[in-house]
Amino acid sequence: MTSQETGLQMRTLIKAEGTLEISLIERPIPEPGPDEIVIRVEASPINPSDLGLLFGVADMTTAEFSGTPDSPVVTAKVPEKLMRAMAGRVDQSLPVGNEGAGTVISAGASGAAQALMGKTVAAFGGSMYSQYRKVKAAEVLPLTEGTTAREGASCFVNPLTSLCMTEAMRREGHTALVHTAAASNLGQMLNKICIADGIPLVNIVRKQEQEDLLRDLGAKYVCNSSKDSFMSDLTEALVETGATIAFDATGGGDLASRILTCMEAAANKTATEYSRYGSTKFKQVYIYGGLDRNPTTLTRAFGFSWSLSGFLLPPYLEKIGPEAAGKLRARVAAEIKTTFASHYTKEVSLAEALTPEAMMVYGKQATGEKYLINPNKD
């Protein structure tokens, strides 16, 4: 088989003996079915959700690099006590990459598929760290003329997650919301949405430069968790906005607990009568990320009217139905260069993404250091 008949794909494998292996493999360029297309992938972001699959629970401080510059191999040890959590994927070689964009190079016989030939489209559904990806024509988002693959690569995970946050807020009867790790690409999008839609938003960050960035974007409420005044600052912001729903990207530690505590304090400041069971104002915190791998700690100081739950994009889109999800996708396509514009630190090839230098940066999951993979980069 010639090189023109194959393409590279990134794979992650956790072996039964407790070793993670990440490598590139050659795969035949797929043939599309009647209602399918094949995309030459030209841009795919490295999101925190991608790292969860790519690294698993491996200890990346033990990473070793071998192979060749064109065909690198990364291995790392998985702590024995964490192998049970990986039982469902042991000895399975899995493709990586939640979303991306590129050019349609072949299409099936259906009218919908043929209409996409030569177009730049975005896709969501895994295996995007591949040079070529086959998907159903109905599942892609055609990008408006003049929009590049780089501009459209991140038009699913962050844009739709941020829109679903405000959607959940409205559907569940809240009028304002709280967001953590708020200076991220997603956080910046959420600020633009809330400003445009008139939604009060309380941003939580941990560095002064992140606070400055959001204020420059027009954010009114920004609370810095590294300051001694954080709890009082957050409580005051909650009093002013009335926010009773929060989305937490950190997951671990006590931040969710502190948010609930401040929501309770804010509710009590406006309460007209005392209740020994705490405020009856319902408080909701959704965990949608895992930037902090420590256990989630709750210190019960917020009564009984509260909930802590997980929040994941695909099930939520399914929950609201195709019509509502379609409206959100249409807004993303219309505002991909403004509200939903993404910014990247560096563009790398598949092989370059598996170098120590690159992994050291994107593996930190630090705000403002987002990498973009171009699988067809020379």
GISULSUL-V291704 format. One line per field, one symbol per residue. ss: DSSP state (~ for helix, > for strand, _ for the rest). phi: phi as a letter, one per 30 degrees, with the letter a starting at -180 (. if undefined). burial: b if it has 24 or more other C-alpha atoms within 12 Angstrom, else e. A space follows every 10 residues. Layout:
ss=???
phi=???
burial=???
//
This chain:
ss=__~~~>>>>> >>>>>___>> >>>>>>>>__ _____>>>>> >>>>>__~~~ ~~~~~__>>> >>>>>>>___ _>>>>>>>_~ ~~~~~~~~~> ___>>___>> >>>>>>>___ ~~~~_____> >>>>_____> _>>>>>~~~_ >>______~~ ~~____~~~~ ~~~~~~~~~~ ~____>>>>> ____~~~~~~ ~~~~~~~__> >>>>>__~~~ ~~~~~~____ >>>>_____~ ~~~~~~~~~~ ~___>>>>__ >>>_~~~~~~ ~~~~~~~~~_ __________ __>>>>>___ _>>>>>____ _____>>>>> __~~~~~~~~ ~~~~~~~~~~ ~~~~______ _____>>>__ _~~~_~~~~~ ~~________ >>>_____
phi=.dddcbbdbd bbbcdedjbc bcacbdbddd cddeccbccd dcabdccedd ddddcicddd dcdbcbiced bdbcbadcee dcdedcedbd icdcdbjdbl blcdcabddd dddddceidc bcbbljiddb dbbcbdedcc cdddejdddd dcdccceddd dddddddded dcicbabcbc hdcdeddddd ddddddcicd bcccbbbddd ddeddddjdc cbccddddde ddddeddddd cidbbbbcdd idicdedddd dddddddddc dcbdbdcidd ddbbbccbbb dcddedcccd bbibcaabbd bbdedddddd jddddddddd ddddcdcbec dcbbdacbde dddccedddd ddddhdeibc cbccdcdd
burial=eeeeeebbbb bbbbbeebbb bbbbbebebb bbeebbbbbb bbbbbbbbbb bebbbbbbeb eebebeeeee bbbbbbbbee eebeebeeee eebbbbbbbb bbbbbbbbee eebbebbebb bbbbbbbbbb bbbbbbbbbb bbbeeebbbb bbbbbbbbbb bbbbbbbbbe eeebbbbbbb bbbbbbbbbb bbbbbeeebb bbbbbbeeeb bebbbebebb bbbbbeeeeb bebbbbbbbb bbbbbbbbbb beeebbbbbb bbbbbbbbee eeeeeeebbb bbbbbbbbbb bbeeebeeee ebbebbbbee bbbeebbeee eeeebeebbb bbbebbbebb bbbbebbbbb bbbbbbebbe ebbebbbbbb bbbbbbbe
//
